[in-house]
């Protein structure tokens, strides 16, 4: 591998990164509309996409983690231990936030078929309160924490650029 190749992430990593960035932006848009413009036509239109998109993000983060592990030898090194910890935290939250939503969904007893894929059939009877409570407690607060870390991630890209260490080209499509 040449020095130039080692300075950039591979094509799969870059496409997953930017595709997931767009999907995450969509998720935070739908949630913001839900919070700020509840019970409007826009809320009704956008909110119906939130759960299937969250499921897609969960699937993509699993693929991304597997790919990152498989291609770790060809990836650029982390700039610092803090950068490595920040990325691990982002990955962790990208896994946990939709997982606790799925826990809440299952506990509610309602069926869940993202994109027509029967994931949870639903059930009759009382809902499983501890699952609903855990999902309700953690999904929102961890989702907003994820947004704060994403903003910090972008801020660090800008900070590094201003301090002579332009890291953005490592993730740009060449």
C-alpha positions in Angstrom: 0.0 0.0 0.0 1.3 3.4 -0.9 1.6 6.3 1.5 -1.2 8.1 -0.4 -3.6 5.2 0.0 -2.9 4.9 3.8 -3.8 8.6 4.2 -7.4 8.0 3.0 -10.2 5.8 4.0 -11.3 3.3 1.4 -14.3 3.7 -0.9 -16.6 1.5 1.2 -15.8 3.4 4.4 -16.3 6.7 2.8 -19.7 5.8 1.2 -20.9 4.3 4.4 -19.8 7.4 6.4 -21.5 9.9 4.1 -24.6 7.8 3.5 -25.1 7.4 7.2 -24.4 11.1 7.8 -27.3 11.9 5.4 -29.6 9.3 7.1 -28.7 10.6 10.6 -29.4 14.2 9.4 -32.8 12.9 8.2 -33.5 11.3 11.6 -32.7 14.5 13.5 -34.8 16.5 11.1 -37.8 14.2 11.6 -37.3 14.3 15.3 -37.0 18.1 15.4 -40.2 18.4 13.3 -41.9 16.0 15.7 -40.8 18.1 18.7 -41.3 21.6 17.2 -44.3 21.1 14.9 -46.2 18.2 16.5 -49.5 17.3 15.0 -49.0 19.1 11.7 -49.1 17.7 8.2 -45.3 18.0 8.0 -44.9 16.0 11.2 -47.3 13.3 9.9 -45.5 13.1 6.6 -42.0 12.9 8.0 -42.5 10.9 11.2 -43.7 7.9 9.3 -40.1 7.5 8.0 -38.4 7.7 11.4 -38.6 4.1 12.5 -37.7 2.4 9.1 -34.8 4.8 8.7 -33.6 4.0 12.2 -33.7 0.3 11.4 -31.7 1.0 8.2 -29.1 2.9 10.2 -28.8 0.1 12.7 -28.2 -2.4 9.8 -25.7 0.0 8.2 -23.8 0.6 11.5 -23.4 -3.2 11.9 -22.1 -3.4 8.3 -19.8 -0.4 9.0 -18.4 -1.9 12.2 -17.7 -5.2 10.4 -16.1 -3.5 7.5 -14.0 -1.2 9.7 -12.8 -4.3 11.6 -12.0 -6.2 8.3 -10.3 -3.3 6.7 -8.5 -1.9 9.8 -5.0 -2.5 8.3 -5.6 -0.2 5.4 -7.2 2.7 7.4 -5.4 5.8 8.4 -4.3 5.8 12.0 -6.3 7.7 14.6 -4.9 11.1 15.4 -5.0 10.5 19.1 -6.5 8.4 21.9 -9.2 11.0 22.3 -10.1 10.7 18.6 -10.2 6.9 18.9 -12.4 7.2 22.0 -14.7 9.7 20.3 -15.2 7.4 17.3 -15.9 4.4 19.5 -18.5 6.4 21.4 -20.1 7.5 18.2 -20.3 3.9 17.0 -21.6 2.7 20.4 -24.4 5.3 20.4 -25.2 4.5 16.7 -25.8 0.9 17.9 -27.5 1.6 21.2 -30.0 4.3 20.2 -31.9 2.2 17.6 -31.5 -0.9 19.7 -33.3 0.6 22.7 -36.0 1.9 20.3 -36.4 -1.7 19.1 -36.6 -2.9 22.7 -39.4 -0.3 23.3 -41.1 -1.4 20.0 -41.1 -5.0 21.0 -42.3 -4.3 24.5 -45.2 -2.3 23.2 -46.6 -5.4 21.5 -47.0 -3.6 18.1 -45.8 -5.1 14.9 -42.8 -3.6 13.2 -42.2 -4.1 9.5 -39.6 -1.7 8.2 -39.7 -1.5 4.4 -42.2 -4.4 4.4 -39.7 -6.7 6.2 -41.6 -8.5 9.1 -39.1 -7.9 11.9 -41.5 -8.1 14.9 -45.0 -9.7 14.5 -46.5 -8.0 17.6 -48.4 -9.7 20.3 -51.8 -9.7 22.0 -52.1 -8.9 25.7 -50.4 -6.4 28.0 -47.2 -4.7 26.9 -43.9 -5.4 28.6 -43.6 -2.4 30.8 -39.9 -2.6 31.6 -39.0 -2.7 27.9 -41.2 0.2 27.0 -39.9 2.2 30.0 -36.3 1.5 29.2 -36.7 2.4 25.6 -38.6 5.6 26.4 -36.1 6.6 29.0 -32.9 6.0 26.9 -33.8 6.4 23.2 -34.4 10.2 23.3 -31.7 11.2 25.7 -29.1 9.0 24.0 -30.3 10.2 20.6 -29.7 13.9 21.5 -26.4 12.9 23.1 -25.5 11.3 19.7 -26.4 14.6 18.0 -24.2 16.5 20.4 -21.3 14.1 19.6 -21.9 14.5 15.9 -21.7 18.2 16.2 -18.5 17.8 18.2 -17.1 15.5 15.5 -17.7 18.1 12.9 -16.3 20.8 15.1 -13.1 18.7 15.6 -12.7 18.5 11.8 -12.9 22.3 11.6 -10.5 22.6 14.6 -8.0 20.3 13.1 -8.1 22.1 9.7 -7.5 25.4 11.4 -4.5 24.0 13.3 -2.8 22.7 10.2 -4.0 19.1 10.3 -6.7 18.8 7.6 -8.4 15.5 8.2 -11.4 16.0 6.0 -9.7 14.8 2.8 -9.2 11.4 4.4 -13.0 10.9 4.2 -13.7 12.7 0.9 -14.5 10.7 -2.2 -11.5 10.8 -4.6 
